[in-house]
Amino acid sequence: MHFLRILPALVLLLSAGAVLAEDHSGKPKQAMFKTQAEAEAAAPGFGCKGAHRMGDMWMVCFSHGDAGHQGGH
C-alpha cells in the first residue's frame, strides 16, 4: 500500500525525465532508464544487480530493497 501513496509523486518525477538518486559525493546519479539493459548496467553503482520495471521505465536493482546505500531510489 505504500506504493499507492507515492504513486502520484513517482508519476510526476517520471514525467519530468529520468529519476535521479544522490551518491555519497552529493552528485545525482540516474536510477531509472528507458531500457532494461541501461538499468542493469547502472546497477553496480547502486551496489546491486539487475533491474525491475516501474511503469514504462526500468529501475536499477532486482527490487527496491536491493540498493546498497541509504536514501536510494
Backbone as a printed PyTorch tensor [residue, N CA C, xyz], in Angstrom:
tensor([[[  0.8070,  -1.2040,   0.0000],
         [  0.0000,   0.0000,   0.0000],
         [  0.8510,   1.2700,   0.0000]],

        [[  2.0850,   1.1660,   0.4880],
         [  2.9750,   2.3290,   0.4810],
         [  3.1420,   2.8450,  -0.9440]],

        [[  3.2280,   1.9330,  -1.9000],
         [  3.3990,   2.3180,  -3.2980],
         [  2.2610,   3.2150,  -3.7680]],

        [[  1.0440,   2.9390,  -3.3370],
         [ -0.1020,   3.7450,  -3.7550],
         [  0.0020,   5.1740,  -3.2390]],

        [[  0.6320,   5.3450,  -2.0830],
         [  0.7950,   6.6960,  -1.5400],
         [  1.8340,   7.4920,  -2.3040]],

        [[  2.8530,   6.8240,  -2.8450],
         [  3.9080,   7.5560,  -3.5560],
         [  3.6930,   7.5820,  -5.0660]],

        [[  2.6890,   6.8890,  -5.5460],
         [  2.4480,   6.8080,  -6.9850],
         [  2.3090,   8.1830,  -7.6380]],

        [[  1.5390,   9.1210,  -7.0890],
         [  1.4440,  10.4410,  -7.7470],
         [  2.7980,  11.1280,  -7.8730]],

        [[  3.6390,  11.0380,  -6.8490],
         [  4.9590,  11.6620,  -6.9140],
         [  5.8320,  10.9620,  -7.9470]],

        [[  5.7280,   9.6470,  -8.0190],
         [  6.5050,   8.8910,  -8.9960],
         [  6.1030,   9.2720, -10.4110]],

        [[  4.8280,   9.4080, -10.6540],
         [  4.3470,   9.7990, -11.9760],
         [  4.8700,  11.1880, -12.3330]],

        [[  4.8660,  12.0900, -11.3680],
         [  5.3760,  13.4390, -11.6060],
         [  6.8610,  13.4060, -11.9480]],

        [[  7.6350,  12.6420, -11.2030],
         [  9.0640,  12.5380, -11.4740],
         [  9.3330,  11.9250, -12.8390]],

        [[  8.5970,  10.8920, -13.1850],
         [  8.7910,  10.2410, -14.4760],
         [  8.4390,  11.1700, -15.6250]],

        [[  7.4350,  11.9830, -15.4250],
         [  7.0460,  12.8970, -16.4950],
         [  8.0930,  13.9890, -16.7070]],

        [[  8.9160,  14.2380, -15.6900],
         [  9.9530,  15.2610, -15.8030],
         [ 11.2320,  14.7190, -16.4260]],

        [[ 11.3080,  13.4170, -16.6260],
         [ 12.5100,  12.8110, -17.2140],
         [ 13.0390,  11.7090, -16.3370]],

        [[ 14.3390,  11.4920, -16.3800],
         [ 14.9610,  10.4120, -15.6180],
         [ 14.8980,  10.7090, -14.1240]],

        [[ 14.6610,   9.6740, -13.3570],
         [ 14.6750,   9.7980, -11.9120],
         [ 16.1220,   9.7120, -11.4520]],

        [[ 16.5000,  10.5840, -10.5360],
         [ 17.8760,  10.6370, -10.0720],
         [ 17.9610,  10.2560,  -8.6020]],

        [[ 19.0600,   9.6300,  -8.2200],
         [ 19.3820,   9.3560,  -6.8270],
         [ 20.6810,  10.0820,  -6.5330]],

        [[ 20.9530,  10.3030,  -5.2630],
         [ 22.1700,  11.0100,  -4.9000],
         [ 23.2200,  10.0160,  -4.4440]],

        [[ 24.4550,  10.1620,  -4.9290],
         [ 25.5220,   9.2760,  -4.4770],
         [ 26.1880,   9.8920,  -3.2500]],

        [[ 27.2050,   9.2400,  -2.7140],
         [ 27.8400,   9.6780,  -1.4780],
         [ 28.5430,  11.0250,  -1.6190]],

        [[ 28.8780,  11.4320,  -2.8120],
         [ 29.5280,  12.7260,  -3.0090],
         [ 28.5070,  13.8530,  -3.1440]],

        [[ 27.2350,  13.5200,  -3.1140],
         [ 26.1910,  14.5200,  -3.2600],
         [ 25.7960,  14.7720,  -4.6900]],

        [[ 26.4820,  14.1320,  -5.6270],
         [ 26.1490,  14.2880,  -7.0400],
         [ 24.9920,  13.3570,  -7.3910]],

        [[ 24.0290,  13.8330,  -8.1600],
         [ 22.9190,  12.9560,  -8.5450],
         [ 23.3760,  11.8980,  -9.5400]],

        [[ 22.7820,  10.7080,  -9.4410],
         [ 23.0320,   9.6800, -10.4440],
         [ 21.7000,   9.0890, -10.8620]],

        [[ 21.6120,   8.7330, -12.0940],
         [ 20.3700,   8.2590, -12.6820],
         [ 20.0150,   6.8740, -12.1520]],

        [[ 18.7690,   6.6940, -11.7290],
         [ 18.2910,   5.4220, -11.1920],
         [ 17.2450,   4.7720, -12.0860]],

        [[ 16.6710,   5.5180, -13.0250],
         [ 15.6540,   4.9710, -13.9230],
         [ 16.0560,   5.2110, -15.3630]],

        [[ 15.7190,   4.2300, -16.1960],
         [ 16.1480,   4.2470, -17.5890],
         [ 15.0230,   3.7770, -18.4950]],

        [[ 15.1630,   4.0670, -19.7740],
         [ 14.1660,   3.6450, -20.7560],
         [ 14.2920,   2.1690, -21.1040]],

        [[ 15.4960,   1.5900, -20.9300],
         [ 15.6800,   0.1820, -21.2880],
         [ 16.1880,  -0.6290, -20.0970]],

        [[ 15.8790,  -1.9090, -20.1130],
         [ 16.3420,  -2.8240, -19.0780],
         [ 17.8690,  -2.9040, -19.0830]],

        [[ 18.4620,  -2.9420, -20.2630],
         [ 19.9200,  -3.0610, -20.3740],
         [ 20.6240,  -1.8680, -19.7200]],

        [[ 20.0950,  -0.6630, -19.8950],
         [ 20.7010,   0.5270, -19.2790],
         [ 20.6250,   0.4440, -17.7530]],

        [[ 19.4760,   0.0320, -17.2400],
         [ 19.3060,  -0.0790, -15.7890],
         [ 20.2250,  -1.1470, -15.2160]],

        [[ 20.3380,  -2.2830, -15.9020],
         [ 21.2170,  -3.3550, -15.4370],
         [ 22.6740,  -2.9020, -15.4320]],

        [[ 23.0680,  -2.1330, -16.4250],
         [ 24.4450,  -1.6430, -16.4980],
         [ 24.7460,  -0.6510, -15.3680]],

        [[ 23.7550,   0.1060, -14.9210],
         [ 23.9520,   1.0910, -13.8630],
         [ 23.8340,   0.4880, -12.4640]],

        [[ 23.2600,  -0.6940, -12.3420],
         [ 23.0010,  -1.3140, -11.0400],
         [ 24.2340,  -1.4370, -10.1480]],

        [[ 25.4040,  -1.8330, -10.6610],
         [ 26.5660,  -1.9380,  -9.7660],
         [ 26.9080,  -0.6270,  -9.0470]],

        [[ 26.5960,   0.4920,  -9.6360],
         [ 26.8120,   1.7800,  -8.9900],
         [ 25.9130,   1.9970,  -7.7850]],

        [[ 24.8670,   1.1800,  -7.6710],
         [ 23.9430,   1.2430,  -6.5430],
         [ 24.1710,   0.0750,  -5.5890]],

        [[ 25.2190,  -0.7260,  -5.8770],
         [ 25.5340,  -1.8620,  -5.0110],
         [ 24.6050,  -3.0370,  -5.1950]],

        [[ 24.0560,  -3.1990,  -6.3990],
         [ 23.1240,  -4.2920,  -6.6440],
         [ 23.2840,  -4.8140,  -8.0640]],

        [[ 22.4670,  -5.7740,  -8.4170],
         [ 22.4460,  -6.3390,  -9.7650],
         [ 21.0200,  -6.2990, -10.2900]],

        [[ 20.9020,  -6.3550, -11.6080],
         [ 19.5990,  -6.4890, -12.2310],
         [ 18.8350,  -5.1830, -12.3790]],

        [[ 17.5620,  -5.3380, -12.7250],
         [ 16.6720,  -4.1980, -12.9330],
         [ 15.2350,  -4.6580, -12.7280]],

        [[ 14.3620,  -3.7250, -12.4540],
         [ 12.9380,  -4.0490, -12.3550],
         [ 12.1250,  -2.9500, -13.0380]],

        [[ 10.9990,  -3.3500, -13.5720],
         [ 10.1340,  -2.4330, -14.3060],
         [  9.3510,  -1.5530, -13.3470]],

        [[  9.2970,  -0.2720, -13.7030],
         [  8.4820,   0.7070, -12.9780],
         [  7.6630,   1.4400, -14.0340]],

        [[  6.4530,   0.9870, -14.2400],
         [  5.6240,   1.5690, -15.2900],
         [  6.2480,   1.3100, -16.6510]],

        [[  6.5200,   2.3790, -17.3960],
         [  7.1370,   2.2620, -18.7170],
         [  8.6600,   2.3720, -18.6690]],

        [[  9.2210,   2.4840, -17.4670],
         [ 10.6620,   2.6690, -17.3080],
         [ 11.2550,   1.4560, -16.5830]],

        [[ 12.5970,   1.4440, -16.4970],
         [ 13.3270,   0.4030, -15.7820],
         [ 14.1520,   1.0600, -14.6910]],

        [[ 14.1240,   0.4650, -13.4930],
         [ 14.8650,   0.9770, -12.3580],
         [ 15.9600,  -0.0130, -11.9810]],

        [[ 17.0980,   0.5040, -11.5120],
         [ 18.2150,  -0.3450, -11.1230],
         [ 17.8180,  -1.2930,  -9.9900]],

        [[ 18.4790,  -2.4250,  -9.8930],
         [ 18.3190,  -3.4610,  -8.8650],
         [ 17.1070,  -4.3490,  -9.1600]],

        [[ 17.1960,  -5.5930,  -8.6960],
         [ 16.0860,  -6.5190,  -8.8910],
         [ 14.8330,  -6.0440,  -8.1590]],

        [[ 15.0140,  -5.3290,  -7.0360],
         [ 13.8850,  -4.7450,  -6.3060],
         [ 14.3700,  -3.5170,  -5.5540]],

        [[ 13.4440,  -2.7290,  -5.0270],
         [ 13.8040,  -1.5030,  -4.3050],
         [ 14.7380,  -1.7960,  -3.1370]],

        [[ 14.5110,  -2.8640,  -2.4330],
         [ 15.3040,  -3.1870,  -1.2470],
         [ 16.7160,  -3.6470,  -1.5360]],

        [[ 17.0700,  -3.8620,  -2.7910],
         [ 18.3920,  -4.3660,  -3.1460],
         [ 19.4770,  -3.3060,  -3.1540]],

        [[ 19.1400,  -2.0490,  -3.2330],
         [ 20.1510,  -0.9920,  -3.3320],
         [ 21.0060,  -0.9670,  -2.0770]],

        [[ 22.3140,  -0.9070,  -2.2540],
         [ 23.2470,  -0.9850,  -1.1410],
         [ 23.6470,   0.3620,  -0.5790]],

        [[ 22.7000,   1.2840,  -0.4620],
         [ 23.0170,   2.5960,   0.1070],
         [ 21.7790,   3.1730,   0.7550]],

        [[ 21.9550,   4.1560,   1.6060],
         [ 20.8410,   4.8310,   2.2710],
         [ 20.2500,   5.8740,   1.3380]],

        [[ 18.9610,   6.1010,   1.4360],
         [ 18.3150,   7.1220,   0.6320],
         [ 18.3340,   6.7890,  -0.8360]],

        [[ 18.3430,   5.5050,  -1.1420],
         [ 18.4490,   5.0090,  -2.5080],
         [ 17.4640,   5.6180,  -3.4630]],

        [[ 16.8040,   4.8440,  -4.1960],
         [ 15.8970,   5.3590,  -5.2190],
         [ 14.4890,   5.3140,  -4.7430]]])
